Amino acid sequence: MILSNISTPLLGLIDAAVLGHLNSENFLAAGTLGGLIFSFIFWGFGFLRMGTTGLTAQAFGENNKDELNWVLIRAIVIALIISIFLLLFHQAIASISFLLLESSDSVELLALKYFEIRIWSAPATLCLYVLMGWFLGRQNVRVPLLVVLITNIVNICLDLLFVNYFDWKIEGVALASVIAEYIGLLIALSSVTFYIRKQNYFWRWEYFARMDKFKAMLLINSHIFVRTWCLIFAFAFFSAQAAKMGAVTLAANSILLNFQNFMAYALDGFAHAAEALVGRAMGAKNRVMGRQAILTACLWSFVVALFFSGLYFYLGQQIINLLTGLTHVKELAYFYLPWVVAMPLVSFLCYLFDGIFIGLMLTKEMRNTMLFSLFCVYFPLWYFTQDMGNQGLWIAMLGFMFARSLTMAIVYKYRKVVRNKRNDFIF
């Protein structure tokens, strides 16, 4: 899962490096704004993967073949409906997005070119979320690894070809993403077809029409949807405030956020493993498996977080140099690098608890802790540190991550105590 996950932020690093070595910081700033918009659009529907993983894992633990396969079909239907909506209203979405994310006219023009091309990857991206979640729930990580690695390798190669050889600049970066996503979708669908045929499963279509199952999936996904959009909004707000400070600050922060994303995706490897294993243990009512999964994931998450802090401390400036040749952007990124060094040790628990809560289907609790961290910690910290400029932004982000870790740990411990008193099943 770590190998699979880190290829995604590696792609972000390549995008940043390709755009960061063009003749103006506007390309990198535009790529950042375009990426933010698609963070809202695509990551906002990340419940398609997370909800599918949790429901599939519990059905897998129960050995419920009907539910196991129909979770996939229901989630694919929801993904396609959302995709059609996004394509039909993409112009309105673009207008609202650029109204909210203020930047210079030249940066917005480049970001709009990126948006107009990248939006056509919506059906592939959202369906891939579902397919990856389904395979993870079935404890199969080889197919997601294969799909993600091939998708991102193709994307990186096309990035270099379109930008460096054809000189298509930001349009080339967007087109590379679209082509790569559809190639990944074809690979994933081929794997699903092979997997289900091997089962010799008899499809009972009356099971598809069970509205209680659809309602349950939509309720779970609605909680994850709110939680995910709050998280995305926190990062979007961070970059939007940086954009008001100028293209150089926005570009420097985008470089440093790639450090954060790289670490987060690596730690998400343990979170995704916890989703699958904890969900399976929950479905099978296996306390020992659940406890072992949680304790082992916690230990190794801490070890990996410590590794990333050390890596960024010793090699952070060299990594920044690889990502951009713009002197003023590099110098500003050096100045704020210590915040990125501290971030892994502060935030590793919140990434892990995301996986545990999804496996246990504690999606309402995930949503509530996120809302508290955003509105009661992140925004107040930002408000009272505005005079500190970009430094205050980083203080607010660090406090936000710490609040998420702390509140989720408290909620998990509290629910465990309450359920034990009632003799309910809990790890």
MARSE-14773 format. One record per residue (C-alpha): residue in three letters; x, y, z. Coordinates in steps of 0.5 Angstrom, whole numbers. Example, Ala and Ser with C-alpha at 12.3 -4.5 7.8 and 13.67 -1.06 7.14 Angstrom:
2
 res    px    py    pz
 ALA    25    -9    16
 SER    27    -2    14
//
This chain:
427
 res    px    py    pz
 MET     0     0     0
 ILE     6     5     1
 LEU     9     3    -5
 SER     2     5    -9
 ASN     1    11    -5
 ILE     7    15    -5
 SER     7    14   -13
 THR     1    19   -13
 PRO     5    25    -9
 LEU    11    23   -13
 LEU     7    25   -19
 GLY     5    31   -16
 LEU    13    33   -15
 ILE    14    31   -22
 ASP     8    36   -24
 ALA    11    41   -20
 ALA    18    40   -22
 VAL    16    40   -30
 LEU    12    47   -29
 GLY    17    50   -24
 HIS    23    50   -29
 LEU    19    54   -34
 ASN    21    61   -35
 SER    15    64   -30
 GLU    13    62   -23
 ASN     6    63   -26
 PHE     6    56   -29
 LEU     7    53   -22
 ALA     2    58   -19
 ALA    -3    56   -24
 GLY    -2    49   -23
 THR    -3    49   -16
 LEU    -9    53   -17
 GLY   -12    48   -22
 GLY   -10    42   -17
 LEU   -14    46   -11
 ILE   -20    46   -16
 PHE   -19    38   -17
 SER   -18    37   -10
 PHE   -25    40    -8
 ILE   -28    36   -14
 PHE   -25    29   -14
 TRP   -22    28    -7
 GLY   -29    31    -5
 PHE   -32    25    -7
 GLY   -26    20    -4
 PHE   -32    17     0
 LEU   -33    13    -6
 ARG   -26     9    -4
 MET   -27    10     3
 GLY   -34     8     4
 THR   -33     2    -1
 THR   -27    -1     3
 GLY   -31    -1     9
 LEU   -37    -4     7
 THR   -33    -9     3
 ALA   -28   -11     8
 GLN   -34   -12    13
 ALA   -38   -16     8
 PHE   -31   -20     6
 GLY   -31   -22    14
 GLU   -38   -24    14
 ASN   -37   -28     8
 ASN   -43   -25     5
 LYS   -42   -26    -3
 ASP   -48   -22    -5
 GLU   -46   -16    -1
 LEU   -39   -17    -3
 ASN   -41   -16   -10
 TRP   -47   -11   -10
 VAL   -43    -6    -6
 LEU   -39    -5   -12
 ILE   -44    -4   -17
 ARG   -48     1   -13
 ALA   -42     5   -12
 ILE   -40     5   -19
 VAL   -47     7   -21
 ILE   -46    13   -16
 ALA   -40    15   -19
 LEU   -42    15   -26
 ILE   -48    19   -24
 ILE   -44    24   -20
 SER   -39    24   -26
 ILE   -45    26   -31
 PHE   -47    32   -26
 LEU   -39    34   -26
 LEU   -39    34   -34
 LEU   -45    38   -35
 PHE   -44    43   -30
 HIS   -36    44   -31
 GLN   -37    51   -33
 ALA   -41    54   -27
 ILE   -36    50   -23
 ALA   -30    53   -26
 SER   -33    60   -25
 ILE   -35    59   -18
 SER   -28    56   -17
 PHE   -24    62   -19
 LEU   -29    67   -16
 LEU   -27    64    -9
 LEU   -19    63   -11
 GLU   -17    70   -12
 SER   -10    70   -16
 SER    -8    75   -22
 ASP   -11    75   -29
 SER    -5    71   -32
 VAL    -5    65   -27
 GLU   -12    64   -27
 LEU   -12    64   -35
 LEU    -7    59   -35
 ALA   -11    55   -29
 LEU   -17    55   -33
 LYS   -14    52   -39
 TYR   -12    46   -34
 PHE   -19    46   -32
 GLU   -22    45   -39
 ILE   -18    39   -40
 ARG   -17    36   -34
 ILE   -25    35   -32
 TRP   -26    30   -38
 SER   -22    25   -33
 ALA   -28    25   -28
 PRO   -31    19   -30
 ALA   -25    15   -30
 THR   -22    18   -23
 LEU   -29    17   -19
 CYS   -30    10   -22
 LEU   -22     8   -20
 TYR   -24    11   -13
 VAL   -29     5   -13
 LEU   -25     0   -16
 MET   -19     1   -11
 GLY   -24     1    -5
 TRP   -27    -5    -7
 PHE   -20    -9    -8
 LEU   -17    -6    -2
 GLY   -24    -9     2
 ARG   -22   -16    -1
 GLN   -15   -15     2
 ASN   -12   -15    -5
 VAL    -7   -10    -5
 ARG    -3   -12   -11
 VAL    -9   -10   -16
 PRO    -9    -3   -13
 LEU    -1    -3   -13
 LEU    -1    -5   -21
 VAL    -6     0   -23
 VAL    -4     6   -19
 LEU     4     5   -21
 ILE     2     4   -28
 THR    -3    10   -28
 ASN     3    15   -25
 ILE     8    12   -29
 VAL     4    13   -36
 ASN     3    20   -33
 ILE    10    22   -31
 CYS    12    20   -38
 LEU     7    24   -42
 ASP     8    30   -37
 LEU    16    30   -40
 LEU    14    28   -47
 PHE     8    34   -47
 VAL    12    39   -44
 ASN    19    38   -45
 TYR    18    35   -52
 PHE    12    38   -55
 ASP    12    45   -51
 TRP     5    44   -49
 LYS     6    47   -42
 ILE     0    47   -37
 GLU    -4    44   -42
 GLY     1    38   -43
 VAL     0    37   -36
 ALA    -7    36   -36
 LEU    -8    32   -42
 ALA    -3    27   -39
 SER    -7    26   -33
 VAL   -13    25   -37
 ILE   -10    20   -41
 ALA    -7    16   -35
 GLU   -13    16   -31
 TYR   -17    12   -37
 ILE   -11     7   -38
 GLY   -12     6   -31
 LEU   -19     5   -31
 LEU   -18     0   -37
 ILE   -13    -4   -33
 ALA   -18    -4   -26
 LEU   -24    -6   -30
 SER   -20   -12   -33
 SER   -18   -14   -27
 VAL   -25   -14   -24
 THR   -28   -18   -30
 PHE   -23   -23   -29
 TYR   -24   -23   -21
 ILE   -31   -24   -21
 ARG   -31   -29   -27
 LYS   -27   -34   -23
 GLN   -32   -34   -17
 ASN   -37   -36   -22
 TYR   -42   -32   -18
 PHE   -49   -32   -20
 TRP   -52   -25   -21
 ARG   -59   -24   -17
 TRP   -61   -17   -20
 GLU   -67   -16   -15
 TYR   -61   -15   -10
 PHE   -59    -9   -13
 ALA   -66    -6   -12
 ARG   -65    -6    -5
 MET   -66     1    -3
 ASP   -65     0     4
 LYS   -58    -2     2
 PHE   -57     4    -2
 LYS   -60     9     3
 ALA   -54     6     8
 MET   -49     7     3
 LEU   -51    14     2
 LEU   -51    16     9
 ILE   -44    13    11
 ASN   -42    16     5
 SER   -45    23     7
 HIS   -41    23    13
 ILE   -35    22    10
 PHE   -36    27     4
 VAL   -37    32    10
 ARG   -31    30    13
 THR   -27    30     6
 TRP   -29    37     4
 CYS   -27    40    11
 LEU   -20    37    10
 ILE   -20    39     3
 PHE   -22    46     5
 ALA   -17    47    10
 PHE   -12    46     5
 ALA   -15    50     0
 PHE   -16    56     5
 PHE    -9    55     6
 SER    -7    56    -1
 ALA   -12    61    -2
 GLN    -9    66     3
 ALA    -2    64     1
 ALA    -4    67    -6
 LYS    -6    73    -3
 MET     1    74    -1
 GLY     3    74    -8
 ALA     5    68   -13
 VAL    12    67   -10
 THR     9    65    -3
 LEU     4    61    -7
 ALA     9    57   -11
 ALA    14    56    -4
 ASN     8    54     0
 SER     6    49    -6
 ILE    13    46    -6
 LEU    12    45     1
 LEU     5    42     1
 ASN     8    37    -4
 PHE    13    35     2
 GLN     7    34     6
 ASN     3    30     1
 PHE     8    25     0
 MET     9    24     7
 ALA     1    23     8
 TYR     0    18     2
 ALA     6    14     5
 LEU     2    14    12
 ASP    -4    13     9
 GLY    -1     6     7
 PHE    -2     4    14
 ALA    -9     7    14
 HIS   -11     3     8
 ALA    -9    -3    11
 ALA   -12    -2    18
 GLU   -19     0    14
 ALA   -19    -7    10
 LEU   -16   -11    16
 VAL   -20    -8    22
 GLY   -27    -8    17
 ARG   -25   -15    16
 ALA   -24   -17    24
 MET   -31   -13    25
 GLY   -35   -17    20
 ALA   -32   -23    23
 LYS   -32   -21    30
 ASN   -25   -23    31
 ARG   -22   -18    37
 VAL   -15   -21    36
 MET   -15   -19    29
 GLY   -17   -12    30
 ARG   -13   -11    36
 GLN    -7   -13    32
 ALA    -8    -9    26
 ILE    -9    -3    30
 LEU    -3    -4    35
 THR     2    -6    29
 ALA    -1     0    24
 CYS     0     5    30
 LEU     7     3    31
 TRP    10     3    24
 SER     6     9    23
 PHE    10    13    28
 VAL    17    10    25
 VAL    15    12    18
 ALA    13    19    21
 LEU    20    19    24
 PHE    23    17    18
 PHE    20    23    14
 SER    22    28    19
 GLY    29    26    19
 LEU    29    26    11
 TYR    26    33    11
 PHE    31    36    16
 TYR    37    33    13
 LEU    35    33     5
 GLY    30    38     5
 GLN    33    44     2
 GLN    36    39    -4
 ILE    29    37    -5
 ILE    27    44    -6
 ASN    33    45   -11
 LEU    30    39   -15
 LEU    23    42   -15
 THR    25    49   -18
 GLY    30    53   -20
 LEU    27    60   -18
 THR    32    63   -13
 HIS    26    67   -10
 VAL    22    61    -9
 LYS    27    57    -6
 GLU    29    62    -1
 LEU    22    63     2
 ALA    21    55     2
 TYR    28    54     6
 PHE    25    59    11
 TYR    19    55    12
 LEU    22    48    12
 PRO    22    47    19
 TRP    14    47    19
 VAL    14    41    14
 VAL    20    37    19
 ALA    15    38    25
 MET     9    36    21
 PRO     9    28    20
 LEU    10    27    28
 VAL     4    31    29
 SER     0    29    24
 PHE     1    21    24
 LEU    -4    19    28
 CYS   -10    23    25
 TYR    -8    19    18
 LEU    -8    12    22
 PHE   -15    14    26
 ASP   -18    15    19
 GLY   -17     8    17
 ILE   -19     5    24
 PHE   -26     9    24
 ILE   -27     7    17
 GLY   -26     0    18
 LEU   -31     0    24
 MET   -36     5    20
 LEU   -35    10    25
 THR   -36    15    20
 LYS   -41    20    24
 GLU   -35    21    29
 MET   -30    22    23
 ARG   -34    28    21
 ASN   -35    31    28
 THR   -28    31    30
 MET   -26    34    23
 LEU   -31    39    24
 PHE   -29    41    31
 SER   -22    41    29
 LEU   -23    46    23
 PHE   -28    51    26
 CYS   -26    51    33
 VAL   -18    50    32
 TYR   -16    52    25
 PHE   -20    58    24
 PRO   -19    61    31
 LEU   -11    60    30
 TRP   -11    63    23
 TYR   -15    69    25
 PHE   -11    71    31
 THR    -4    70    28
 GLN    -6    74    21
 ASP    -1    79    23
 MET     5    74    22
 GLY     3    73    15
 ASN     5    66    12
 GLN     8    64    19
 GLY     1    64    22
 LEU    -2    60    16
 TRP     3    54    18
 ILE     2    55    25
 ALA    -6    54    24
 MET    -4    48    20
 LEU     0    45    25
 GLY    -5    46    30
 PHE   -11    43    26
 MET    -7    37    25
 PHE    -6    36    32
 ALA   -13    37    34
 ARG   -15    32    29
 SER   -10    27    32
 LEU   -12    28    39
 THR   -20    29    38
 MET   -20    22    34
 ALA   -16    19    40
 ILE   -21    21    45
 VAL   -27    19    41
 TYR   -24    12    40
 LYS   -22    11    47
 TYR   -29    14    50
 ARG   -33     9    45
 LYS   -29     3    47
 VAL   -30     4    55
 VAL   -37     5    53
 ARG   -38    -1    49
 ASN   -34    -5    54
 LYS   -39    -3    59
 ARG   -45    -5    55
 ASN   -41   -12    53
 ASP   -42    -9    46
 PHE   -37   -12    41
 ILE   -31    -7    40
 PHE   -23    -8    40
//
